[in-house]
Amino acid sequence: MDHASNEDARVARFGLRVAAGLNEQAQTLPANVAERLSFAREQALMKARNARVAQAQAAPASVFVRSGSALSLGRGGDSPRWLKLTSLLPLILLVLGLAVIQHSQWYEQILAAAEIDTGLLSDKLPPAAYGDPGFKEYLSDEQTE
């Protein structure tokens, strides 16, 4: 016995147990509640019947639509590879977009560092002067005067 039929049997047993439990409790219900439930059951059965009829009438139209291939891409029909590719396409685009964003931020950081380096190297003072504590005091005294 395979897994699917074993699971179907378990589902059927569960359904029978639930139905038996509901039948036991149904005999203790008041008459008006039982009548409303019976009416609701008849309504549900009628809607299910109508849905099956509508589905049976719509089925030939859907078979006709599926008989022609809208997008064959050289293989004809629905290809599982194309379905997998189309489901992975948003993920691929997201990863590529994140890579482009990371590259552009990396490039901006390089440009900012190059601008600072250019400013330091083109200044009259040597770069070591900026690390000197006495030079920092000289700058702060010059700004207060």
N, C-alpha and C positions, 0 to 999 in steps of 0.2 A: 504494500500500500504506500503510495507516494505522499509527499508532504501536503500537497494541495487537497487531495481527497481526505486526508486525515483532519486537516483544518476544517474542511467543509462539514465533516461528520461532527466535529466538536461544536461548530456554530449551530448546526441543526439540533443537537442535544440541548444546547443552551436555550435556543428558541423554544423548544418543547417544555423545558423546565419553567421558563418565564410564563409561557401560555398557561401551563397548569396552575402556577401560583396566582395568576390573574383570574383564572376561572374560579378558583376557590374563594377569592375575595369578592368576586362579582356577585355571589349568592347572598352576601351580607349587605349589599348596597340597597338604599331605599329605591322604591319603584320609579320615582321621577328621575333620579340620577341614572338608573339603568336605561330608562327610555331615552334620555338625552344622549347617552353613550351609544345606544343602538342607532339613533338618527345620525350621529356624527360618523359612525362606522359606515353607514349606507352612503353618506355624502363622500367620504374618503374613497370608497370603492368605486363610486360613479366617476370621481375625478381621475382615479387611476385608470379606469377603463377608457375614458376620453383621451387621456395622455397616451395610452398605448395605441389607440386608433390614430391619433394625430402623428405619432412617431412612425407608425407603419405607413402612413400616407406620405410622410416627408422622406422616408428612407429611399425610395427609388430616385428622387430628385438629388439626394446627396450622393448616391452611387453614380449618377450621371455626371455630376460635377467632378467627382474624384476620378472618373475614367479618363479625363483629359489632364495632361500635366501642364500646369501653369508655368513652372520653372524647371526645365529638365537639366540644364547645365551639363549636357553631354552624356548623362547616364539614364535619363528617363525615369519618371515616377519619383516617389519619395526615397531619398537616400539617407540611411542612418548617419553616414559620415557628414552630410550637409547639415542634418539636424543638430549633430554634436557641434559642428563648427559654428553654426549660428547661435547656439546657446553659449559658446565660449567667446564669441566675438565681443560682447560688452566687457568681459573680464580682460581680454587682451587690450582693448582700447583704454581701459582704466589704467592698466600697468604702463602702457606706453605714455599716457598723459602724465602719470606720476614721474616717470623717468624724464620727460621733457621739463617738468616743473623743477625737479632736482637739478638738472643740468643748467637751467637758466639761473637758479639761485646760486649755484656754484660759480657760474660765470660772473654774476653781479658781485660776489665776494672777491673774486680775483680783480675785477675792475676797481673796486673800492680800495683794496690793498695796493694796487698799482698807483692809484691817485695819491695815496698817503706817501708811498715811497718816492714818487716823483716830487712831491712837495718838500720832503725832507732833503732829498739829494740836490734839488735846485736852489735851496736856501743858501745864504751866505755862511751860516754857521755849520760846523760839522755835526753829524748826527749824535756824536758822543756828548755834545753840550746839552742836549735835551735831558740826558740822564743825570746831570750834575745838580746836586741840591742847591748850590750857590746860584746857579743860573735860574732856578725856579724862584728864588728870593729876589733876584735882580728883576725878573719879569713882574713879580707881584709889586715890587717897589715902584717900578716904572709906570704901572697902571694906576697906582694911587696918587701919583703926583700930577 
